[in-house]
Amino acid sequence: MASYAVNEAAVAHVRDLIDRRQYVLESDWSEVQPDAARENAYLERHSWEEYAAWHLGLTEGATDGTKARYAFVCGDLRRVHRSGLIACVYRASEWRHKEVELAAHDLLQRLDATSG
């Protein structure tokens, strides 16, 4: 099983988006989660650093600048989705990636407090 480190730059990016109210409170994550085609289109116009900012986890041992490096996406590459954060909490807890789970949980709590 892969292991993950928390992507602190992504946590800061998502925190900033929440503070600027760049979020969606109700969505079907299975419908809005970026698929490979959307990710590829995003990468044609953005840097790997910008791409990484949407992923709360960094796959340990994977090479920077590859999709395999980045895990636990929580937005549609434009806005944070509450359903995406919930998915991150769930997936991370399911596979016992505690640090990522707690980071996603903290962001979800911040989103809920901000959106009131």
C-alpha positions in Angstrom: 0.0 0.0 0.0 1.3 3.5 -0.8 2.1 5.9 1.9 1.4 9.6 1.8 2.7 12.8 3.3 0.5 15.8 3.8 0.9 18.4 1.0 1.3 21.5 3.2 1.2 23.8 0.1 -2.1 22.3 -0.9 -3.5 22.7 2.6 -2.5 26.4 2.5 -4.0 26.8 -1.0 -7.3 25.2 0.0 -7.4 27.2 3.3 -7.0 30.4 1.2 -9.8 29.3 -1.2 -12.1 28.7 1.7 -11.3 32.1 3.2 -12.0 33.7 -0.2 -15.3 31.7 -0.4 -14.2 29.8 -3.5 -16.1 26.7 -2.7 -19.1 24.6 -3.6 -21.2 23.4 -0.7 -23.4 20.9 -2.5 -22.2 18.7 -5.3 -22.0 15.1 -6.4 -18.3 14.4 -6.1 -18.5 11.5 -8.6 -19.8 14.0 -11.2 -17.4 16.9 -10.5 -14.2 15.2 -9.5 -11.6 15.9 -12.3 -11.1 12.9 -14.6 -7.9 12.2 -16.5 -9.0 14.4 -19.5 -9.7 17.4 -17.3 -6.5 17.0 -15.4 -4.5 16.8 -18.7 -6.3 19.9 -20.0 -5.5 21.7 -16.8 -1.8 20.7 -17.0 -1.6 22.1 -20.6 -2.3 25.5 -19.1 -0.9 25.3 -15.6 2.3 24.2 -13.9 2.8 21.0 -11.8 3.0 23.2 -8.8 -0.5 24.6 -9.5 -1.8 21.1 -10.2 -0.3 19.9 -6.9 -2.1 22.6 -5.0 -5.4 20.7 -5.4 -4.1 17.5 -3.8 -3.8 17.1 -0.1 -1.5 14.1 -0.3 2.0 13.5 -1.7 2.7 9.9 -2.6 6.0 9.0 -0.9 8.6 7.7 -3.4 6.8 9.0 -6.5 8.5 11.5 -8.7 7.5 15.2 -8.6 5.9 16.3 -11.9 4.0 13.1 -12.4 0.3 12.4 -11.6 1.3 9.5 -9.4 2.9 11.9 -7.0 -0.3 13.7 -6.1 -3.3 12.2 -4.3 -6.5 13.2 -2.5 -7.8 15.8 -4.9 -10.5 18.0 -3.2 -11.7 20.4 -5.8 -12.6 20.7 -9.5 -9.4 22.6 -10.3 -11.4 25.9 -9.9 -13.1 25.7 -6.5 -13.0 23.5 -3.4 -15.9 21.1 -3.0 -17.3 20.1 0.3 -18.0 16.7 -1.1 -14.4 16.5 -2.2 -13.1 17.2 1.3 -15.6 14.6 2.7 -14.2 12.1 0.1 -10.7 12.9 1.2 -11.5 12.3 4.9 -13.3 9.1 4.1 -10.7 7.6 1.7 -7.8 8.6 4.0 -9.5 7.1 7.1 -10.4 4.0 5.2 -6.8 3.3 4.2 -5.4 4.6 7.6 -3.5 7.7 6.2 -4.1 9.5 9.5 -2.2 12.7 8.7 -4.1 13.3 5.4 -7.3 12.4 7.1 -6.8 15.0 9.8 -5.7 17.7 7.3 -8.8 17.1 5.3 -11.0 17.0 8.4 -9.6 20.4 9.6 -10.2 21.9 6.2 -13.8 20.6 6.2 -14.4 22.1 9.7 -13.0 25.4 8.4 -15.3 25.3 5.4 -18.3 24.6 7.6 -17.5 27.4 10.0 -16.9 29.8 7.1 -20.0 28.9 5.2 -22.1 29.1 8.4 
